[in-house]
Amino acid sequence: MRFPLILVSPARPENVGAAARAMKTMGFSELRIVSSDVHLDDAARRVAHGACEILDNATHWESLAAALKDIDFSIATTARSRAKFRYYATPQQVQTVLEEKQQWIGSAALVFGREDSGLTNEELELVDLLTGVPMAGDYPSLNLGQAVMVYCYQLSALRQVSAAAEPAAEVPQLAALRQRAQLLLEKLDVAGDVKLADWLQQRLGLLQQRDTAMLHRLLHDVEKKLADKNAG
């Protein structure tokens, strides 16, 4: 499974260099940079030390949407204060989710936001799952390089597990399930319940493939019952 890391508008070249060094240490190699060129700065190379090839091979993207276009499943790191109604997976839970999903998907991306402001709400809407690092309340902050190391360390075991040779089957199924769930909320006239809708969309990203298929069946039955009731 391909596993690129995406840095959105990083401002400090030292942070990008530290991220590249953490990636190489833990066995990751594909870096995508959105709306920034600080990885080209000499300071990034100095901090990257023996991982300069990751900076040299990093690709540049104009937007997060573009960087995610060829990605099957995406995870964004963010702070709880940025989106209080969202469900947050711990790094350990992210590992568990991806261990199952790598049987069905060909690529997953881990997204990191800006050093000062993180990801915008619009950018958060683009990903499938949110994650955050539990931290002590009196010091709730990690810099970019540290955050990358935490996740690369946690997910490094995935690099040692071979993905199944079967073609990716879950990607359109998950996208269709999200759309189906949203339409059902609208039919039930509860789409305005932001907390409910947001919780549902985020929890769908944690489902295993068999659970996704089962939920499709359940929604089909619910839709049929609603249609029969309206027809009567």
URGIJO-V968708 format. One record per pair of residues at least 12 apart in sequence whose C-alpha atoms are under 10 Angstrom apart, sorted by the first residue. I is the first residue (numbers start at 1). J is the second residue. Records with the same first field share a line. If there is no record, write none. Layout:
BEGIN
I->J  J
END
This chain:
BEGIN
1->98  101  102  103  104  105  106  107  108  158  159  161  162  163  164
2->28  29  30  71  72  102  105  106  107  108  109  159  163
3->28  29  30  31  71  73  74  106  107  108  109  110  155  158  159
4->23  28  29  30  31  32  58  67  68  71  74  107  108  109  110  111
5->19  20  23  28  29  30  31  32  33  58  74  75  108  109  110  111  112  148  152
6->30  31  32  33  34  58  59  60  61  64  67  68  74  75  76  109  110  111  112  113
7->19  31  32  33  34  35  36  60  64  67  110  111  112  113  114  115  144  148
8->32  33  34  35  36  61  62  63  64  67  111  112  113  114  115  118  119  123
9->33  34  35  36  37  38  61  62  63  64  112  113  114  115  118  119
10->33  34  35  36  37  38  39  112  113  114  115  116  118  144
11->35  36  37  38  39  114  115  116
12->36  37  38  39  41  43  44  114  115  144
13->36  37  38  39  40  41  42  43  44  45  46  47  48
14->38  39  41  42  43  44  45  46  47  48  144  145
15->38  39  43  44  47  48  115  143  144  145  146  148
16->31  33  38  39  40  41  43  44  45  47  48  55  144  145  148
17->38  39  40  41  42  43  44  45  46  47  48  49  51  52  54  55  145
18->44  45  46  47  48  49  51  143  144  145  146  148  149
19->31  44  47  48  51  54  55  143  144  145  146  147  148  149  152
20->39  44  45  47  48  49  50  51  52  53  54  55  58  145  148  149
21->44  45  47  48  49  50  51  52  54  55  145  148  149
22->48  51  145  146  147  148  149  150  151  152  153
23->48  51  54  145  148  149  151  152  153  156
24->48  50  51  52  53  54  149  152
25->50  51  149  152  153  156
26->149  151  152  153  154  155  156  157  159
27->152  153  155  156  157  158  159  160
28->54  152  153  155  156  159
29->51  53  54  55  57  58
30->54  55  57  58  59  109
31->54  55  56  57  58  59  60  109  110
32->54  55  57  58  59  60  61  64  67  68  109  111
33->55  58  59  60  61  62  63  64  67  112
34->59  60  61  62  63  64  65  66  67  113
35->60  61  62  63  64
36->60  61  62
37->58  59  60
38->55
39->52  54  55  56  58  60
40->55  56  58
41->55
63->123
64->111  113  119  122  123  124  126  127
65->122  123  126  127
67->109  111
68->108  109  110  111  126  127
69->126
70->106  107  108  109
71->105  106  107  108  109  171
72->104  105  106  107  108  109  128  168  170  171  172  174  175
73->98  101  102  105  106  107  108  109  110  127  128  129  170  171  174  205
74->107  108  109  110  111  126  127  128  129  130  205
75->89  94  108  109  110  111  112  124  126  127  128  129  130  131  205
76->88  109  110  111  112  113  118  119  123  124  125  126  127  128  129  130  131  132
77->89  90  91  110  111  112  113  118  119  124  129  130  131  132  133  147  148  151
78->111  112  113  114  117  118  119  120  124  130  131  132  133
79->117  118  119  130  131  132  133  134  140  141
80->130  131  132  133  134
82->117  118  119  120  121  124
83->120  121  124  130  198
84->195
85->194  195  196  197  198  199  202
86->124  129  130  131  194  195  196  197  198  199  200  201  202  203
87->129  130  131  132  198  199  200  201  202  203
88->129  130  131  132  133  134  199  202  203
89->129  130  131  132  133  134  202  203  206
90->130  131  132  133  134  151
91->131  132  133  134  150  151  152  153  154  155
92->131  133  151  154  155
93->131  154  206
94->129  130  131  132  151  154  155  206
95->151  154  155  156  157  158
96->155  158  206
97->129  205  206  207  208
98->155  158  206  208
99->155  157  158  161  163  208
100->163  206  207  208  209
101->163  168  170  171  206  207  208  209
102->158  161  162  163  164  168  170
103->162  163  164  165  166  167  168  169  170  209
104->163  164  165  166  167  168  169  170  171  208  209
105->163  164  166  167  168  169  170  171
106->163  164  165  166  167  168  169  171
107->168
109->127
110->127  129  130  131  148  151  152
111->123  124  127  130  131  148
112->144  147  148
113->144
114->144
115->142  143  144  145
116->143  144
125->198  201  202
127->202  205
128->174  175  178  201  202  203  204  205  206
129->201  202  203  204  205  206
130->202  203  205
131->151
132->147  151
133->147  150  151
169->209
170->208  209  210  212  213
171->209
173->209  212  213  216
174->204  205  207  208  209  212  213  216
175->204  205
176->216
177->201  204  212  213  215  216  219
178->200  201  202  204  205
179->201
180->216  219  220  223
181->197  200  201  204  215  216  219
182->197  198  200  201
183->223
184->219  222  223  226
185->197
187->223  226
188->226
END
